[in-house]
Amino acid sequence: MTSTGGGQTNTWAAGDYPAMADRLLPAAAAVVDAAGIRAGQRVLDVGTGTGNAALLAARAGARVTGTDPTARLLAVAAGRAEREDLTVTWRDGVAERIDAPDHSFDRVLSVFASMYAPDPRTAAGELLRCCRPDGRVVVAAWTPDSFMSATNRAMAPYLPPPDPAGTPPVRWGDPDFVRGLFGAAGASVASGTSSVRFEFRTADEAVGFWTRTAGHLQAQRSELESTGAWDGLLADLRRCFVDAAGGDTAPVVVHSTYLLTVVEPGGGSESGGGDGSG
Ligand SMILES: C[S@@+](CC[C@H](N)C(=O)[O-])C[C@H]1O[C@@H](n2cnc3c(N)ncnc32)[C@H](O)[C@@H]1O
């Protein structure tokens, strides 16, 4: 395992995250849309994972760099770019230490990624630092009351405890918190909610997908199986899906809400965030 910084262990490669990333594509599209990307612009996608937002920006003709601390996901991103004959610069890196000069990008994006930086203030400062004053930073983060948060709460008792001094990632899904993070330096900050729709044939299929794609869970799986806790976890997750879907339905449809925040470092006119369901 590698580290994502702040002493955290990186488990993003331990599960089938690329399958989850496919389902999150509508959120990346909403971020790219809110960024208003045009051909020729320099775009940075921080925590690019398998490259969802980076590739959308590259297809729009932007000159794109995607960074991520998880080498295996960057390799998937690079493979996707190669298959489409798109040129993107892929680099190892975390949000809290961006290896780029000040004001070197027109658009800085982060889709469900900067929220995992152990120090949110440093990460937000870095996103702003490498964006041009007349540019735009656009971030997406699950809200504290989202379905994604509910499943994380269900999984938490089965996982190693988080750093008690750390900031829960979903704080980035609270408009007041992100305004405090980005607004202090005189930037304009506008947030709105949207959601990602998940559909599975059955609740069991949904639970299978969730556990398969969650690297932090897969990293604990053999221990949980050996203690017999794994079955309890599956039952708790199943309850999450049934509750959110309004019953043990087939298919199972749930929506997970996220906050989309548009920051204009130079304090330009307010532009709306997300406003509908993905
Ligand atoms: C939920 S995935 C999102 C990936 C991608 N942006 C997408 O939309 O599919 C979270 C990503 O954040 C990355 N990550 C973890 N810690 C990070 C940090 N401190 N700074 C930047 N990215 C980080 C992980 O490697 C992973 O690729």
The ligand as an SDF file (V2000), in Angstrom:
LIG
                    3D

 27 29  0  0  0  0  0  0  0  0999 V2000
  -13.7500    8.5450   -5.3690 C   0  0  0  0  0  0  0  0  0  0  0  0
  -12.2550    8.5440   -6.2430 S   0  0  0  0  0  0  0  0  0  0  0  0
  -12.6060    9.7900   -7.4860 C   0  0  0  0  0  0  0  0  0  0  0  0
  -11.8030    9.5980   -8.7240 C   0  0  0  0  0  0  0  0  0  0  0  0
  -12.2340   10.4280   -9.9220 C   0  0  0  0  0  0  0  0  0  0  0  0
  -12.0730   11.8410   -9.6830 N   0  0  0  0  0  0  0  0  0  0  0  0
  -13.6390   10.0850  -10.3410 C   0  0  0  0  0  0  0  0  0  0  0  0
  -14.4490   11.0130  -10.4780 O   0  0  0  0  0  0  0  0  0  0  0  0
  -13.9190    8.9030  -10.5460 O   0  0  0  0  0  0  0  0  0  0  0  0
  -11.1420    9.3400   -5.1590 C   0  0  0  0  0  0  0  0  0  0  0  0
   -9.7880    9.5690   -5.7580 C   0  0  0  0  0  0  0  0  0  0  0  0
   -9.0760   10.4350   -4.8880 O   0  0  0  0  0  0  0  0  0  0  0  0
   -7.7460   10.0280   -4.8870 C   0  0  0  0  0  0  0  0  0  0  0  0
   -7.1420   10.5830   -3.6700 N   0  0  0  0  0  0  0  0  0  0  0  0
   -6.9980   10.0180   -2.4550 C   0  0  0  0  0  0  0  0  0  0  0  0
   -6.3660   10.8610   -1.6230 N   0  0  0  0  0  0  0  0  0  0  0  0
   -6.1230   11.9930   -2.3180 C   0  0  0  0  0  0  0  0  0  0  0  0
   -5.4870   13.2320   -2.0220 C   0  0  0  0  0  0  0  0  0  0  0  0
   -4.9770   13.4710   -0.8120 N   0  0  0  0  0  0  0  0  0  0  0  0
   -5.3990   14.1500   -3.0030 N   0  0  0  0  0  0  0  0  0  0  0  0
   -5.9010   13.9080   -4.2300 C   0  0  0  0  0  0  0  0  0  0  0  0
   -6.5160   12.7590   -4.5650 N   0  0  0  0  0  0  0  0  0  0  0  0
   -6.6310   11.8210   -3.6320 C   0  0  0  0  0  0  0  0  0  0  0  0
   -7.8100    8.5160   -4.9490 C   0  0  0  0  0  0  0  0  0  0  0  0
   -6.6070    7.9520   -5.3950 O   0  0  0  0  0  0  0  0  0  0  0  0
   -8.9600    8.3160   -5.9100 C   0  0  0  0  0  0  0  0  0  0  0  0
   -8.5180    8.2290   -7.2380 O   0  0  0  0  0  0  0  0  0  0  0  0
  1  2  1  0
  2  3  1  0
  2 10  1  0
  3  4  1  0
  4  5  1  0
  5  6  1  0
  5  7  1  0
  7  8  2  0
  7  9  1  0
 10 11  1  0
 11 12  1  0
 11 26  1  0
 12 13  1  0
 13 14  1  0
 13 24  1  0
 14 15  1  0
 14 23  1  0
 15 16  2  0
 16 17  1  0
 17 18  1  0
 17 23  2  0
 18 19  1  0
 18 20  2  0
 20 21  1  0
 21 22  2  0
 22 23  1  0
 24 25  1  0
 24 26  1  0
 26 27  1  0
M  CHG  2   2   1   9  -1
M  END
$$$$
